[in-house]
């Protein structure tokens, strides 16, 4: 049974989208906005990227948009997708499709003209809505009711949808964390558990990208809790999830008004020692900067304490920089008995906002002028002077710096 509703969305009529739809939606062909933009607008969320589906074949799309002065880019033409740049804004325009064969991520598709068949090949009911340019929303799979209930549900047989692409296991929990309310759909959870061996077939990059989105979703904590209880999160992390630490990090983000950071949240969830960071680097193919942050979070976070004086905090901040400092303090805080309102932890975590570490002011020239030859001795004297400067509290006055330099030169080689 097909149901429909009316979408009152100004962006549907405004240029350049309205102009592009007018070009595609005429002369025997139909075009509609599909997917996330419809879902998000009905959920009163920002609509995000706007995708278009059409009955027109890719070459006809290219012909029409070129004649209208838009720029077609054949980004995925073998799959029926043309990116159309209209007034500087890109829109993905895809010819209606239906699956002929599916095997893992890769499906053999045929172009079609049947909107229902196109909807039925998508993953979740709330993602399968389409909207005509007059605002009519077309629903072939019960997505409107599921949006109203904030329920993430696979289209048709959940196991079959998962077997088409095992990334849908992670997407199920990510979409529930972002848009769902209450417990996740039990049929969906059962199908995810049954299909979990397929997670090993996925590329590390796809897992990484999907999990980054899940970690910062609104209801990430309960979604990850279900994944932990069902054994799915152990499969993905390759180690034991630290769910309490993650839940506390979410509380700290809110208490300190921090933008949710997927790398920091991953550190809270999956990193206790440096070996955890190394494992995640391999399993998720992390960028070097991501790995370095995780490794820094794991580096003796247990040494940090709410009892630290500000001077101790300044030394660590100088040595590792503000980003790594904030990461490590927050991870240590999530694993302490004190809650998100603790003033002493907050003072330590916000130190980079009050104090900027100065650059070491003594240069090699100051020691060469004091008779230290270039070479290993000069490096040793510089290092000794820097340690003395840090221990003295980062003085800037000339007399203090001269005393530190003289003492370093007089010290042992």
Secondary structure, 3 states (H helix, E strand, C coil): CCEEEECCCHHHHCCCHHHHHHHHCCCCCCEEEECHHHHHHHCCCCCCCCEEEECCCHHHHHHHHHHCCCEEEEEEHHHCEEEEEECCEEEEEEECEEEEEEECCEEEEEECCCHHHHHHCCCEHHHCCEECCCCEEEECCCHHHHHHHCCCCECCCHHHHHHHCCHHHHHHHHHHHHHCCCCCCHHHHHHHHHCHHHHHHCCHHHHHHHHHHHHCCCCHHHHHHHHHHCCHHHHHHCCCCCHHHHHHHHHHHHHCCCCCCHHHHHHHHHCCCHHHHHHHHHHHCCCHHHHHHHHHHHCCHHHCCCCCCHHHHHHHHHHHHHHHHHHHHHHHHHCCCCCCCCHHHHHHHCHHHHCCCCCCCCCHHHHHCCCCCCCHHHHHHHHHHHHHHHHCCCCCCHHHHHHHHHHHHHCCC
